[in-house]
Amino acid sequence: MKIVLLPSSRRRDPTYHRILSSLKREFSALGHEAVIASGGAPARLRGLLTPGSALNFQFSGWLRPWHAPALLSLPAHAGLVVTFQDYLHPDLPPLTSKTRADLRRILAKARRVTAVSAFLARMIKRDFPAAARKVSVIPNGAEAPAGGAQRRPGRDYILTVGRPAPYKGLDLLIFAFSQAVQDGCKADLAVCGSASPLRPLAARLGVGNRVHFKGRVSHARLSALMRGALFYATAPRWESFGMGALEAMAAGKAVLATRAGGLPEFARHGHNALLVPPGDVEALSAGLVSLCGSAALRKKLGGNGAASAARLTWRRAAAAYLRACC
């Protein structure tokens, strides 16, 4: 079978890129032809589709002007599967009435509709009840970073990954970290992503020399940082899935996270993660102190997390998409 993966985002988001490239790799490993479409003309998209092929539209929260005309004019033989990676994302403009109408028509044409979390699936069923019977959940996957654990030179560090958008909660994590330092946390905090606007906050809280903003890093560099981290922390106010946390589990790292969106669907408090309420800086700080101070707790959560991540692989996700396409 030929599977055409159609992204909806023009953003050079490294997470979105990993999702598409991982699915393409696994479709190919399973013996199918996989293509990532990059064109914007309906005729160009139709040219990629042959009899028996399928189109997987990876919706990341918004539609380009050409999406609806292209998808609604697909030939009958094209099996359309719409995947929601995001929906009603707080970092994106609200959907217009036209966009909602276009989405409704696209979902009506789709053979199947999938969401990366039950959290997203509930919202889709609520807003598009006519498509509810088509909706199923296919979580994203993760894979352990290449190479073994690295020795951490100098001070231990906690790793977090994310942009400085309010929904990501990096400000909350820095507030919590400053309190954790006062309460005895000896580790530093490494922040990957374009988070430089938060440097003044860290300096104002007295931890400017303990919070290290790495900026955007390559996937290879991020893998190395993940392997060397003491544990992983993330404090989103809203989260469609939680790729960073799952990838940390795949690396065998303990995870501290908020109970936001799709995260609690694979992160279980006390089993493979420590979970705290979104926005609760005190609880977040306590979690940082607990994980900094207990190697036994880190080992327990990290081991269970690795086992959980082993059940959420890109191979499993690709196989589920193939079943949806067929």
C-alpha positions in Angstrom: 0.0 0.0 0.0 1.1 3.6 -0.6 0.5 5.9 2.3 0.7 9.7 1.8 1.3 11.7 4.9 0.0 15.2 4.7 1.1 17.7 7.4 -1.1 20.7 8.1 1.6 22.9 9.7 4.1 25.1 8.0 6.1 25.4 11.2 9.5 23.8 11.4 8.5 22.1 14.7 11.1 19.4 15.6 8.5 17.3 17.4 6.1 17.4 14.4 9.0 16.5 12.1 10.0 13.5 14.3 6.3 12.3 14.2 6.1 12.4 10.4 9.6 10.9 9.8 9.1 8.2 12.4 5.8 7.1 10.8 7.3 7.2 7.3 10.2 5.0 8.5 7.9 2.5 10.1 5.5 2.3 7.2 8.5 1.5 5.0 9.8 -1.1 7.5 6.4 -2.8 7.4 6.7 -3.1 3.6 4.6 -0.2 2.4 5.5 2.9 0.3 5.3 6.1 2.4 5.6 9.7 1.1 5.4 13.0 3.0 3.5 15.5 0.9 4.8 19.0 0.8 2.9 20.7 -2.0 0.0 23.0 -1.8 -1.9 22.4 -5.0 -4.9 20.0 -5.1 -3.7 18.6 -8.4 -0.2 17.9 -6.9 -1.8 16.0 -4.0 -4.1 14.0 -6.3 -1.0 13.1 -8.4 0.5 11.3 -5.4 -2.5 9.1 -4.9 -2.9 5.9 -6.9 -5.6 3.3 -6.7 -5.4 1.5 -3.4 -3.4 4.2 -1.7 -4.3 6.1 1.5 -3.9 9.7 2.7 -3.2 10.4 6.3 -3.9 14.1 7.1 -2.0 15.0 10.2 -4.0 17.9 11.6 -1.9 20.1 13.9 -4.6 22.6 14.9 -5.2 24.7 11.8 -6.0 24.5 8.1 -4.2 26.2 5.3 -6.4 27.8 2.6 -5.9 24.9 0.1 -6.5 22.0 2.6 -10.3 21.9 2.3 -10.4 22.2 -1.5 -7.7 19.5 -1.9 -9.1 17.0 0.6 -12.7 17.4 -0.5 -11.8 16.8 -4.1 -9.9 13.6 -3.4 -10.8 10.7 -5.7 -13.1 8.0 -4.4 -10.2 5.4 -4.2 -8.2 7.6 -1.8 -8.8 6.3 1.7 -8.7 9.4 3.9 -7.7 9.2 7.5 -7.6 12.4 9.6 -5.3 12.4 12.6 -5.6 15.1 15.3 -2.2 15.9 16.8 -3.8 19.0 18.3 -7.2 20.7 18.5 -8.2 24.0 20.1 -4.6 24.5 21.0 -4.2 27.5 23.3 -1.1 28.7 21.3 -3.1 29.0 18.1 -5.9 31.5 17.0 -9.4 30.3 17.7 -11.0 28.3 14.9 -13.3 30.5 12.7 -16.8 29.4 11.7 -15.5 28.7 8.2 -12.6 26.5 9.5 -15.1 24.6 11.6 -17.4 24.1 8.6 -14.4 22.9 6.5 -13.3 20.5 9.2 -16.9 19.1 9.5 -16.9 18.4 5.7 -13.4 16.9 5.8 -14.4 14.6 8.7 -17.6 13.6 6.9 -15.4 12.5 3.9 -12.8 10.7 6.0 -12.9 6.9 6.3 -11.5 7.1 9.9 -10.6 9.8 12.4 -7.9 9.3 15.0 -6.6 11.4 17.9 -3.3 11.0 19.7 -5.1 11.0 23.1 -8.5 10.3 24.6 -8.3 13.9 25.8 -8.4 15.1 22.2 -10.9 12.5 21.1 -13.4 13.7 23.6 -13.2 17.2 22.3 -13.6 16.0 18.7 -16.6 13.9 19.5 -18.2 16.8 21.3 -17.7 19.4 18.5 -18.3 17.0 15.6 -20.9 14.5 16.8 -21.7 13.3 13.3 -18.1 11.9 13.1 -18.0 10.5 16.6 -18.4 6.8 15.5 -15.3 7.2 13.3 -13.1 8.4 16.1 -10.4 6.2 17.7 -7.2 6.9 19.7 -3.8 6.1 18.3 -1.1 7.4 20.7 2.2 8.7 19.3 5.3 6.6 19.8 8.7 7.0 21.3 12.1 5.3 21.0 15.0 5.1 23.3 17.9 7.5 22.4 20.9 5.9 20.8 23.8 5.2 23.1 24.0 4.3 26.7 23.8 6.6 29.8 26.4 9.3 29.7 28.4 10.5 32.7 27.2 13.9 33.8 30.2 16.2 34.2 29.9 18.7 37.0 26.6 19.4 38.6 23.7 17.0 37.9 20.8 18.6 35.9 17.1 18.2 35.4 16.0 18.4 31.8 13.0 20.1 30.3 12.0 20.7 26.7 9.6 23.3 25.4 8.9 26.7 23.9 8.2 29.7 26.2 4.5 29.7 25.2 2.3 30.1 28.4 0.6 26.8 27.9 3.9 25.0 28.3 4.3 26.2 31.9 8.1 26.8 31.7 7.5 29.9 33.9 5.9 27.7 36.6 8.8 25.2 36.4 11.3 28.0 36.9 9.3 29.3 39.9 9.2 25.8 41.3 12.9 25.2 40.7 13.8 28.4 42.6 11.9 27.1 45.6 13.4 23.7 45.2 16.9 25.1 45.3 16.0 26.9 48.6 14.8 23.6 49.9 18.0 21.7 49.1 17.8 20.7 45.5 21.5 20.4 44.3 20.8 19.9 40.6 20.7 22.5 37.8 17.9 22.9 35.3 18.6 22.6 31.6 16.0 24.1 29.3 15.9 23.0 25.6 13.9 25.2 23.2 13.7 28.9 22.4 13.2 29.9 26.0 15.5 32.9 26.2 12.6 35.3 27.1 12.6 33.6 30.5 16.2 34.3 31.4 15.2 37.5 33.3 12.7 35.5 35.3 15.4 33.0 36.4 17.8 35.9 37.2 15.1 37.7 39.2 14.4 34.5 41.3 18.1 34.2 42.1 18.7 31.0 40.0 20.1 32.6 36.8 23.3 30.7 37.3 21.5 27.4 37.8 19.1 27.5 34.9 20.8 26.8 31.6 18.9 27.8 28.4 20.2 25.6 25.6 18.0 27.1 22.9 17.1 24.9 19.9 19.2 21.8 19.8 19.6 19.0 17.2 17.8 15.7 17.9 21.2 14.1 18.4 22.1 16.7 21.0 18.8 16.4 22.7 19.2 12.6 22.9 22.6 13.1 24.6 21.2 15.6 27.1 18.3 13.2 27.8 20.8 10.3 28.5 22.8 12.5 30.9 19.9 14.1 32.8 19.1 13.2 36.4 15.4 13.2 35.5 12.9 15.0 33.2 10.4 17.6 34.3 7.5 19.3 32.5 4.8 21.6 33.8 2.2 22.3 31.0 -1.1 24.0 31.8 -2.5 22.2 28.7 -1.1 19.3 26.7 -2.5 17.3 23.8 -0.2 14.3 24.3 3.2 14.9 25.9 5.9 13.7 23.6 8.8 15.0 25.7 7.6 13.0 28.8 7.1 9.8 26.8 10.6 10.1 25.2 12.1 10.6 28.6 10.4 7.4 29.8 11.8 5.6 26.7 15.3 6.8 27.8 14.7 5.3 31.3 14.3 8.6 33.0 12.0 9.4 35.9 9.4 12.0 35.0 7.8 14.8 36.9 4.8 16.2 35.1 1.4 18.0 35.6 -1.9 16.1 35.1 -2.6 18.1 31.9 -4.5 16.9 28.9 -3.2 13.6 27.5 -0.3 13.2 29.9 -2.1 11.1 32.5 -3.1 8.6 29.8 0.4 7.0 29.9 2.0 8.7 33.0 0.7 7.1 36.2 1.5 8.8 39.5 3.8 6.8 41.7 4.3 4.1 39.1 6.2 5.6 36.2 6.0 9.3 37.0 5.2 11.9 39.7 2.1 13.9 38.7 1.0 17.2 40.2 -2.0 19.4 39.5 -1.5 22.0 36.7 -0.4 25.4 38.0 0.5 24.0 41.5 4.0 25.5 42.0 4.2 24.1 45.6 3.5 20.6 44.5 5.9 20.9 41.5 8.7 22.2 43.8 8.1 19.3 46.2 8.3 16.8 43.3 11.6 18.3 42.2 13.0 18.0 45.7 11.8 14.4 46.1 13.4 13.3 42.8 16.6 15.2 43.4 17.0 13.6 46.8 16.1 9.9 46.0 18.0 7.8 43.7 15.7 4.9 44.6 12.6 6.8 43.5 14.3 7.8 40.2 15.3 4.2 39.5 11.8 2.9 40.2 10.0 5.5 38.1 12.6 5.3 35.3 12.4 1.5 35.1 8.6 1.5 35.0 8.6 4.3 32.6 10.9 2.5 30.2 8.5 -0.5 30.3 5.5 1.7 29.6 7.3 3.4 26.7 8.2 0.0 25.2 4.4 -0.5 24.7 4.1 2.8 22.8 6.4 2.4 19.9 6.3 4.0 16.4 6.0 0.5 14.9 2.8 0.0 16.9 1.5 3.4 15.9 2.2 2.7 12.2 0.5 -0.7 12.4 -2.6 1.0 13.9 -2.7 3.6 11.1 -2.5 0.8 8.6 -5.5 -0.9 10.1 -7.4 2.5 10.1 -6.5 3.0 6.4 -7.8 -0.4 5.5 
